[in-house]
């Protein structure tokens, strides 16, 4: 079993939280791009079309689920207290 010090666990939790935050923002924006494609095309100057939004939304789903699972599992990692 791998032993991690509290500092590295904290850094890992923080990194996973930031990655999850970014993935959630991208998921929300791509979902809005699917439903409100004309508005999102106008806001993004035509960069985010309905097709691109759908592809981003589909491709980011699995990484989002995996990072979310990691985010929920990480609090169970507690450093062992040496006696």
Biotite code that builds the C-alpha atoms (Angstrom):
import biotite.structure as struc

atoms = struc.array([
    struc.Atom([0.000, 0.000, 0.000], chain_id="A", res_id=1, res_name="UNK", atom_name="CA", element="C"),
    struc.Atom([1.243, 3.456, -0.877], chain_id="A", res_id=2, res_name="UNK", atom_name="CA", element="C"),
    struc.Atom([1.691, 5.798, 2.039], chain_id="A", res_id=3, res_name="UNK", atom_name="CA", element="C"),
    struc.Atom([1.168, 9.459, 1.310], chain_id="A", res_id=4, res_name="UNK", atom_name="CA", element="C"),
    struc.Atom([2.042, 12.326, 3.545], chain_id="A", res_id=5, res_name="UNK", atom_name="CA", element="C"),
    struc.Atom([-0.725, 14.803, 4.473], chain_id="A", res_id=6, res_name="UNK", atom_name="CA", element="C"),
    struc.Atom([0.763, 17.528, 2.258], chain_id="A", res_id=7, res_name="UNK", atom_name="CA", element="C"),
    struc.Atom([0.625, 15.421, -0.896], chain_id="A", res_id=8, res_name="UNK", atom_name="CA", element="C"),
    struc.Atom([-2.921, 14.245, -0.122], chain_id="A", res_id=9, res_name="UNK", atom_name="CA", element="C"),
    struc.Atom([-3.990, 17.865, 0.329], chain_id="A", res_id=10, res_name="UNK", atom_name="CA", element="C"),
    struc.Atom([-2.370, 18.861, -2.982], chain_id="A", res_id=11, res_name="UNK", atom_name="CA", element="C"),
    struc.Atom([-4.030, 15.928, -4.738], chain_id="A", res_id=12, res_name="UNK", atom_name="CA", element="C"),
    struc.Atom([-7.451, 16.827, -3.329], chain_id="A", res_id=13, res_name="UNK", atom_name="CA", element="C"),
    struc.Atom([-6.986, 20.449, -4.346], chain_id="A", res_id=14, res_name="UNK", atom_name="CA", element="C"),
    struc.Atom([-5.907, 19.526, -7.876], chain_id="A", res_id=15, res_name="UNK", atom_name="CA", element="C"),
    struc.Atom([-8.836, 17.154, -8.336], chain_id="A", res_id=16, res_name="UNK", atom_name="CA", element="C"),
    struc.Atom([-11.238, 19.828, -7.084], chain_id="A", res_id=17, res_name="UNK", atom_name="CA", element="C"),
    struc.Atom([-9.894, 22.365, -9.601], chain_id="A", res_id=18, res_name="UNK", atom_name="CA", element="C"),
    struc.Atom([-10.098, 19.863, -12.460], chain_id="A", res_id=19, res_name="UNK", atom_name="CA", element="C"),
    struc.Atom([-13.657, 18.957, -11.466], chain_id="A", res_id=20, res_name="UNK", atom_name="CA", element="C"),
    struc.Atom([-14.584, 22.648, -11.364], chain_id="A", res_id=21, res_name="UNK", atom_name="CA", element="C"),
    struc.Atom([-13.246, 23.224, -14.885], chain_id="A", res_id=22, res_name="UNK", atom_name="CA", element="C"),
    struc.Atom([-14.986, 20.123, -16.236], chain_id="A", res_id=23, res_name="UNK", atom_name="CA", element="C"),
    struc.Atom([-18.298, 21.205, -14.696], chain_id="A", res_id=24, res_name="UNK", atom_name="CA", element="C"),
    struc.Atom([-18.029, 24.686, -16.235], chain_id="A", res_id=25, res_name="UNK", atom_name="CA", element="C"),
    struc.Atom([-17.251, 23.187, -19.658], chain_id="A", res_id=26, res_name="UNK", atom_name="CA", element="C"),
    struc.Atom([-20.162, 20.742, -19.277], chain_id="A", res_id=27, res_name="UNK", atom_name="CA", element="C"),
    struc.Atom([-22.583, 23.543, -18.396], chain_id="A", res_id=28, res_name="UNK", atom_name="CA", element="C"),
    struc.Atom([-21.413, 25.789, -21.236], chain_id="A", res_id=29, res_name="UNK", atom_name="CA", element="C"),
    struc.Atom([-21.610, 22.962, -23.770], chain_id="A", res_id=30, res_name="UNK", atom_name="CA", element="C"),
    struc.Atom([-25.099, 22.062, -22.507], chain_id="A", res_id=31, res_name="UNK", atom_name="CA", element="C"),
    struc.Atom([-26.170, 25.658, -22.966], chain_id="A", res_id=32, res_name="UNK", atom_name="CA", element="C"),
    struc.Atom([-24.620, 25.535, -26.431], chain_id="A", res_id=33, res_name="UNK", atom_name="CA", element="C"),
    struc.Atom([-26.864, 22.594, -27.296], chain_id="A", res_id=34, res_name="UNK", atom_name="CA", element="C"),
    struc.Atom([-30.085, 24.113, -25.970], chain_id="A", res_id=35, res_name="UNK", atom_name="CA", element="C"),
    struc.Atom([-29.479, 27.778, -26.740], chain_id="A", res_id=36, res_name="UNK", atom_name="CA", element="C"),
    struc.Atom([-27.206, 27.390, -29.743], chain_id="A", res_id=37, res_name="UNK", atom_name="CA", element="C"),
    struc.Atom([-28.075, 30.694, -31.415], chain_id="A", res_id=38, res_name="UNK", atom_name="CA", element="C"),
    struc.Atom([-27.343, 32.689, -28.262], chain_id="A", res_id=39, res_name="UNK", atom_name="CA", element="C"),
    struc.Atom([-24.118, 30.806, -27.551], chain_id="A", res_id=40, res_name="UNK", atom_name="CA", element="C"),
    struc.Atom([-22.957, 31.217, -31.149], chain_id="A", res_id=41, res_name="UNK", atom_name="CA", element="C"),
    struc.Atom([-23.546, 34.942, -30.822], chain_id="A", res_id=42, res_name="UNK", atom_name="CA", element="C"),
    struc.Atom([-21.743, 35.162, -27.460], chain_id="A", res_id=43, res_name="UNK", atom_name="CA", element="C"),
    struc.Atom([-18.751, 33.135, -28.669], chain_id="A", res_id=44, res_name="UNK", atom_name="CA", element="C"),
    struc.Atom([-18.626, 34.831, -32.107], chain_id="A", res_id=45, res_name="UNK", atom_name="CA", element="C"),
    struc.Atom([-19.537, 31.611, -33.911], chain_id="A", res_id=46, res_name="UNK", atom_name="CA", element="C"),
    struc.Atom([-16.866, 29.448, -32.298], chain_id="A", res_id=47, res_name="UNK", atom_name="CA", element="C"),
    struc.Atom([-19.252, 27.288, -30.260], chain_id="A", res_id=48, res_name="UNK", atom_name="CA", element="C"),
    struc.Atom([-21.765, 25.831, -32.703], chain_id="A", res_id=49, res_name="UNK", atom_name="CA", element="C"),
    struc.Atom([-24.498, 23.349, -31.829], chain_id="A", res_id=50, res_name="UNK", atom_name="CA", element="C"),
    struc.Atom([-22.519, 20.431, -33.280], chain_id="A", res_id=51, res_name="UNK", atom_name="CA", element="C"),
    struc.Atom([-19.319, 21.348, -31.456], chain_id="A", res_id=52, res_name="UNK", atom_name="CA", element="C"),
    struc.Atom([-21.254, 21.831, -28.215], chain_id="A", res_id=53, res_name="UNK", atom_name="CA", element="C"),
    struc.Atom([-22.788, 18.373, -28.579], chain_id="A", res_id=54, res_name="UNK", atom_name="CA", element="C"),
    struc.Atom([-19.401, 16.755, -29.279], chain_id="A", res_id=55, res_name="UNK", atom_name="CA", element="C"),
    struc.Atom([-17.800, 18.471, -26.280], chain_id="A", res_id=56, res_name="UNK", atom_name="CA", element="C"),
    struc.Atom([-20.739, 17.471, -24.098], chain_id="A", res_id=57, res_name="UNK", atom_name="CA", element="C"),
    struc.Atom([-20.500, 13.815, -25.156], chain_id="A", res_id=58, res_name="UNK", atom_name="CA", element="C"),
    struc.Atom([-16.697, 13.539, -24.947], chain_id="A", res_id=59, res_name="UNK", atom_name="CA", element="C"),
    struc.Atom([-16.368, 15.228, -21.564], chain_id="A", res_id=60, res_name="UNK", atom_name="CA", element="C"),
    struc.Atom([-18.963, 13.040, -19.818], chain_id="A", res_id=61, res_name="UNK", atom_name="CA", element="C"),
    struc.Atom([-16.688, 10.080, -18.989], chain_id="A", res_id=62, res_name="UNK", atom_name="CA", element="C"),
    struc.Atom([-13.787, 12.221, -17.684], chain_id="A", res_id=63, res_name="UNK", atom_name="CA", element="C"),
    struc.Atom([-16.314, 14.153, -15.592], chain_id="A", res_id=64, res_name="UNK", atom_name="CA", element="C"),
    struc.Atom([-17.685, 10.964, -14.035], chain_id="A", res_id=65, res_name="UNK", atom_name="CA", element="C"),
    struc.Atom([-14.184, 9.617, -13.343], chain_id="A", res_id=66, res_name="UNK", atom_name="CA", element="C"),
    struc.Atom([-12.949, 12.851, -11.746], chain_id="A", res_id=67, res_name="UNK", atom_name="CA", element="C"),
    struc.Atom([-16.156, 13.125, -9.716], chain_id="A", res_id=68, res_name="UNK", atom_name="CA", element="C"),
    struc.Atom([-15.674, 9.562, -8.447], chain_id="A", res_id=69, res_name="UNK", atom_name="CA", element="C"),
    struc.Atom([-12.072, 10.356, -7.537], chain_id="A", res_id=70, res_name="UNK", atom_name="CA", element="C"),
    struc.Atom([-13.245, 13.524, -5.806], chain_id="A", res_id=71, res_name="UNK", atom_name="CA", element="C"),
    struc.Atom([-15.671, 11.540, -3.654], chain_id="A", res_id=72, res_name="UNK", atom_name="CA", element="C"),
    struc.Atom([-13.159, 8.770, -2.868], chain_id="A", res_id=73, res_name="UNK", atom_name="CA", element="C"),
    struc.Atom([-10.271, 11.046, -1.855], chain_id="A", res_id=74, res_name="UNK", atom_name="CA", element="C"),
    struc.Atom([-11.672, 12.071, 1.562], chain_id="A", res_id=75, res_name="UNK", atom_name="CA", element="C"),
    struc.Atom([-11.371, 8.421, 2.578], chain_id="A", res_id=76, res_name="UNK", atom_name="CA", element="C"),
    struc.Atom([-7.600, 8.697, 2.167], chain_id="A", res_id=77, res_name="UNK", atom_name="CA", element="C"),
    struc.Atom([-6.243, 9.645, 5.530], chain_id="A", res_id=78, res_name="UNK", atom_name="CA", element="C"),
    struc.Atom([-2.613, 9.404, 6.404], chain_id="A", res_id=79, res_name="UNK", atom_name="CA", element="C"),
    struc.Atom([-1.737, 6.666, 8.861], chain_id="A", res_id=80, res_name="UNK", atom_name="CA", element="C"),
    struc.Atom([-0.697, 7.894, 12.259], chain_id="A", res_id=81, res_name="UNK", atom_name="CA", element="C"),
    struc.Atom([2.528, 6.226, 13.277], chain_id="A", res_id=82, res_name="UNK", atom_name="CA", element="C"),
    struc.Atom([2.600, 5.115, 16.873], chain_id="A", res_id=83, res_name="UNK", atom_name="CA", element="C"),
])
